[in-house]
Amino acid sequence: MTSAAWSILLLTICFLLTSIIVLVAKRLIVIISAIGLGSVFLAVTFFIFGAPFAGAFELSVGAGLISVLFIVATSIADSAVDGVD
């Protein structure tokens, strides 16, 4: 096997592990972090396969924008729940 094949295999295993973390985790911040990390692994896989535009888009939108929006929404929801007491 070539080094690219080993890299793809390793990235696939890491992506599957982050997917399992998303399904099993109880804390929302852990789930959001695992989604962002999974997007990074997927973006690197796109780069290895020779799709730099798809990789850059996945990295910027999937790992960056969506993760930040989820964290902001979680923070707003937590502060709204804390204010109700």
Secondary structure, 3 states (H helix, E strand, C coil): CCHHHHHHHHHHHHHHHHHHHHHHCCCHHHHHHHHHHHHHHHHHHHHHCCCHHHHHHHHHHHHHHHHHHHHHHHHHHHHHHHHHC
